[in-house]
Amino acid sequence: MRTAAALVVVAAALVGMASLLVREGTQLWHFAAVGAVAGVLAGGVRWGWRAALVGLAAGCVIGLAAPFLYIPFWVAFTLPPLPEIDL
């Protein structure tokens, strides 16, 4: 049951980060904050307060890396189609 709750928290954080990626006024610290909160909640629910501290650090790192991990998807879906290839 605790694992399921931790997975729900992580899934909600991923949805939150994805919604932050499409907003105009999003700053980098927003991603770190969402990741940190998700890490604390998931680690705390699953393993206790020590894991909550590890989750805090891991969530911040993942949150800061999220915009850079999105770059390949942004490039793939926003480039114009090639005019010489007709589908």
Secondary structure by P-SEA (a helix, b strand, c coil): caaaaaaaaaaaaaaaaaaaaacccccaaaaaaaaaaaaaaaaaacccaaaaaaaaaaaaaaaaaccccaaaaaaaccccccccccc
